[in-house]
Amino acid sequence: MVADRRDSLYEGVNSDGNRVRRPKSPHLTIYKFRLSMLMSIGNRMAGVVSTVGLGMFAFWLRGLARGGATYRKSNALLCHPVARLTLAGWCAASIYHFVVGLRHLIWDDAHRLEKTQINRDGPRSLVMTLMITTIVLGSLTMRARRRKGAES
């Protein structure tokens, strides 16, 4: 087995003007996997899911704007159980992205930057997301059931 002899360091200058050698591109195998990494990856994924969900919302708005048969078709499609599950995922992802965004604003103000605080805030963000999502989806479900009962 031949060892890779390429230099993985580059020479640069730090803020004091002294020359330093730093890694060119540290790989994930160098870092210990931490909760903050998982939360960051989850936040990025939630942002993507939120964007896809906005496409579904735009589809529904298009049907609403065109009215009549187009609205009935888009509404029927979005009332399918798979679409409802997708919309619930969109709701949860958007709320998570918002909650974690608030946490980032707190960090930008140089608060709660200690490792122990970050490790406590991660699970709290998940719990807060679950609570808000449950409240939002629960209230929407109760409202739909009341409306269905009033129509009967």
Secondary structure by P-SEA (a helix, b strand, c coil): ccccccccbbbbbccccbbbbbbcccccccccccaaaaaaaaaaaaaaaaaaaaaaaaaaaaaaaaccaaaaaaaaaaacaaaaaaaaaaaaaaaaaaaaaaaaaaaaacccccaaaaaaaaaaaaaaaaaaaaaaaaaaaaaaaaaaaaac
